[in-house]
Amino acid sequence: MRIGVLAIQGDVREHLQHLVQVGADAVSVRTLADLAYVEGLIIPGGESTTIGMLMQEEGLIGAILQRVTNEGFPVYGTCAGLILLAKDVIGKSPARLGLMDIVADRNAYGRQVASFEADLDIVGVEGGPFHAVFIRAPQIIAVGTNVIPLAYYRDQVVMARQGSLLVSSFHPEMTKDTRIHHYFVDLVARRVMTS
């Protein structure tokens, strides 16, 4: 599987390393040509307004929307990536994809100094709790009927899936645990086999 990581901001290298560790052909995505080459995409954390603006300038928002609509192209958004995938965002809203039927609240868990870690039970991820790292994390305030919650922190959804779209409030690349990247690669593989 050729899986791309949007290489505008955030932990691009860490996501690429995790993808390689689970057997994917991992590539950086900066342009439309890069995007055309991959079968799935991870949008990492960072500053959602900046990422959305640069995606728009490169024509990536329209291209990703088209691929998701026409092909069921798998996309996984972590932290800022979750905001970019959310249909609705509370407060100032960046240019975004708006593909997933969730409402997100930016930086709702607090500033950088309020970052925290928690052990989460994740549906479909075996092997015990996943140690999750939350940094200036958004909250998922509401989910639509087609959205499947996969993990909770204090009764709040922090990971969810809608078809070939996946989001998490936390940063799975900040740990050595590759199980969530493996989950996403499996999601891409299933989509490719059925297309």
KADA-V113715 format. One record per pair of residues at least 6 apart in sequence whose C-alpha atoms are under 8 Angstrom apart, sorted by the first residue. I is the first residue (numbers start at 1). GAP is how many residues later the second one is. If there is no record, write none. Layout:
# KADA-V113715
<<I;GAP> <I;GAP>>
This chain:
# KADA-V113715
<<1;23> <1;24> <1;37> <1;38> <1;184> <1;187> <1;188> <2;22> <2;23> <2;24> <2;25> <2;35> <2;36> <2;37> <2;38> <3;16> <3;21> <3;22> <3;23> <3;24> <3;35> <3;36> <3;37> <3;38> <3;39> <3;182> <4;22> <4;23> <4;24> <4;25> <4;31> <4;34> <4;35> <4;36> <4;37> <4;38> <5;7> <5;10> <5;11> <5;21> <5;22> <5;23> <5;24> <5;36> <5;37> <5;38> <5;39> <6;6> <6;22> <6;23> <6;24> <6;35> <6;36> <6;37> <6;38> <7;21> <7;22> <7;23> <8;22> <8;43> <8;46> <9;35> <9;36> <9;37> <9;38> <9;42> <10;34> <10;35> <10;36> <11;33> <11;34> <11;162> <12;16> <12;32> <14;159> <14;160> <15;27> <15;29> <15;158> <16;10> <16;11> <16;12> <17;9> <18;155> <18;160> <18;163> <19;6> <19;7> <19;159> <19;162> <19;163> <19;166> <20;6> <21;157> <22;156> <22;159> <22;160> <22;163> <24;161> <27;11> <28;6> <29;6> <30;28> <31;27> <31;29> <32;26> <32;27> <32;28> <32;31> <35;25> <39;34> <39;35> <39;149> <39;153> <40;33> <40;34> <40;35> <40;148> <41;33> <41;34> <41;35> <42;33> <42;34> <42;35> <42;36> <42;39> <43;32> <43;33> <43;34> <43;35> <43;37> <43;38> <44;33> <44;34> <44;35> <44;36> <44;37> <45;32> <45;33> <45;34> <45;35> <45;36> <45;126> <46;33> <46;34> <47;33> <48;32> <48;33> <48;35> <48;36> <48;46> <49;44> <49;45> <49;46> <50;44> <52;9> <52;32> <52;42> <52;43> <52;44> <53;41> <53;42> <55;6> <56;6> <56;39> <61;35> <61;36> <64;9> <64;33> <65;32> <65;34> <67;6> <68;6> <71;124> <72;91> <72;92> <72;119> <73;91> <73;118> <74;90> <74;91> <74;92> <74;113> <74;114> <74;117> <75;89> <75;90> <75;91> <76;6> <76;89> <76;90> <76;91> <76;108> <77;6> <77;7> <77;8> <77;89> <77;90> <77;91> <78;89> <78;90> <78;91> <78;92> <78;93> <78;94> <79;58> <79;59> <79;88> <79;89> <79;90> <79;91> <79;92> <80;57> <80;58> <81;86> <82;22> <82;56> <82;85> <82;86> <82;87> <83;6> <83;13> <83;21> <83;22> <83;23> <83;55> <84;10> <84;11> <84;12> <84;13> <84;14> <85;11> <85;12> <85;13> <85;14> <85;15> <85;82> <86;10> <86;11> <86;12> <86;13> <86;14> <86;15> <86;16> <86;17> <86;18> <87;10> <87;11> <87;12> <87;13> <87;14> <87;15> <87;16> <88;10> <88;13> <88;14> <88;15> <88;16> <89;14> <89;15> <89;16> <89;17> <90;13> <90;14> <90;15> <90;16> <91;14> <91;15> <100;47> <100;62> <100;65> <101;42> <101;43> <101;45> <101;46> <101;61> <102;38> <102;39> <102;40> <102;41> <102;42> <102;45> <103;37> <103;38> <103;39> <103;40> <104;34> <104;35> <104;36> <104;37> <104;38> <105;33> <105;34> <105;35> <105;36> <106;31> <106;32> <106;33> <107;29> <107;30> <107;31> <107;32> <108;28> <108;29> <108;30> <108;31> <109;6> <109;27> <109;28> <109;29> <109;30> <110;26> <110;27> <111;24> <111;25> <112;23> <112;24> <114;21> <114;22> <115;18> <115;19> <115;20> <115;21> <115;22> <116;17> <116;18> <116;19> <117;14> <117;15> <117;16> <117;17> <118;13> <118;14> <118;15> <118;35> <119;10> <119;11> <119;12> <119;13> <120;9> <120;10> <120;11> <120;12> <120;31> <120;32> <120;33> <121;7> <121;8> <121;9> <121;30> <121;31> <122;7> <122;8> <122;28> <122;29> <122;37> <123;27> <123;28> <124;26> <124;59> <125;54> <125;55> <125;58> <130;47> <131;44> <132;38> <132;39> <132;40> <132;43> <133;37> <133;38> <133;39> <133;41> <133;42> <134;35> <134;36> <134;37> <135;35> <135;36> <137;32> <137;33> <138;31> <139;17> <139;18> <139;19> <139;30> <140;16> <140;17> <140;18> <140;29> <141;15> <141;16> <146;16> <147;13> <147;14> <147;15> <147;16> <148;12> <148;13> <148;14> <149;8> <149;9> <149;10> <149;11> <149;12> <150;7> <150;8> <150;9> <150;10> <150;11> <151;6> <151;7> <151;8> <151;9> <152;6> <152;7> <158;10> <158;11> <158;12> <159;7> <159;8> <159;9> <159;10> <160;6> <160;7> <160;8> <161;6> <164;23> <164;24> <164;27> <166;18> <172;6> <172;8> <172;9>>
